[in-house]
Amino acid sequence: MTTGTPSPALVQSYLFFGGRCEEALDFYRKAIGAQVDMVLKFKDSPQPVPSGQLAPGFENKVMHSSFRVGDTTLMASDGCGEACNFGGFSLSLSLPTAAEVDRAFAALSEGGKVTMPLNKTFWSPRFGMLTDRFGMGWMVGVLDGAK
């Protein structure tokens, strides 16, 4: 039983790129200005990965990374060799201007697939949806109240 005031909860997205994490980090850095804060490879882990848990060749892959887009921190990894599957959710990127939305949308969709072209909606003057080259879904729009 805990006493005192509980700490506030924190929920963060943790993305698994199935062997393409470094490529994804570099892509997001260029496409939307992501700031990579840390990268730890499996071979550099202070605690060895249990035998048989890691796919062959994954010792040079990313065990854990942390990166920021604006004020949001995301975490990412290559996983242990399983395929990545980003079904059931999308990341929502809100930007202050339509011009910034246009630029980010074009960059993120390079090598991916546009699922809803950029357009005016009842909730945003500029909004669109896409799946990037890694299979990650994105919803990109102008911040509430911005023009």
FENVEN-V413927 format. One record per residue. N is the residue number from 1. D_CENTER is the distance of its C-alpha to the mean C-alpha in Angstrom with 1 decimal. Layout:
n: {N;N}
d_center: {D_CENTER;D_CENTER}
This chain:
n: {1;2;3;4;5;6;7;8;9;10;11;12;13;14;15;16;17;18;19;20;21;22;23;24;25;26;27;28;29;30;31;32;33;34;35;36;37;38;39;40;41;42;43;44;45;46;47;48;49;50;51;52;53;54;55;56;57;58;59;60;61;62;63;64;65;66;67;68;69;70;71;72;73;74;75;76;77;78;79;80;81;82;83;84;85;86;87;88;89;90;91;92;93;94;95;96;97;98;99;100;101;102;103;104;105;106;107;108;109;110;111;112;113;114;115;116;117;118;119;120;121;122;123;124;125;126;127;128;129;130;131;132;133;134;135;136;137;138;139;140;141;142;143;144;145;146;147}
d_center: {35.9;34.1;36.0;35.0;32.1;28.9;25.8;23.3;20.5;16.8;14.1;10.5;7.6;7.8;6.2;9.1;9.5;13.2;14.5;12.2;9.8;11.9;11.9;8.2;8.2;11.3;10.3;7.7;10.6;13.0;11.6;10.5;11.9;9.2;11.5;11.2;13.5;14.3;14.2;16.7;18.0;19.9;23.1;22.8;22.4;25.3;25.8;26.3;24.3;26.9;28.8;27.6;24.1;22.4;22.6;25.0;23.5;20.4;22.1;20.5;17.0;14.3;15.3;13.0;10.9;9.9;8.4;9.0;8.6;12.1;13.2;10.0;9.1;6.2;7.5;7.3;10.4;12.4;14.1;17.9;18.4;17.5;16.0;12.4;12.7;10.2;13.3;14.2;11.4;9.3;7.1;10.0;10.3;13.9;15.8;19.5;21.2;21.5;21.6;18.2;16.8;18.7;17.4;13.6;14.3;16.4;14.1;11.1;13.8;15.4;15.9;14.4;16.3;17.1;17.8;19.2;20.5;20.3;23.3;24.9;24.5;26.4;23.5;22.3;24.1;21.2;18.6;17.1;14.7;13.3;11.7;10.3;12.0;9.8;10.5;7.4;9.3;9.2;12.1;13.1;16.3;18.7;18.8;21.6;25.0;23.9;25.6}
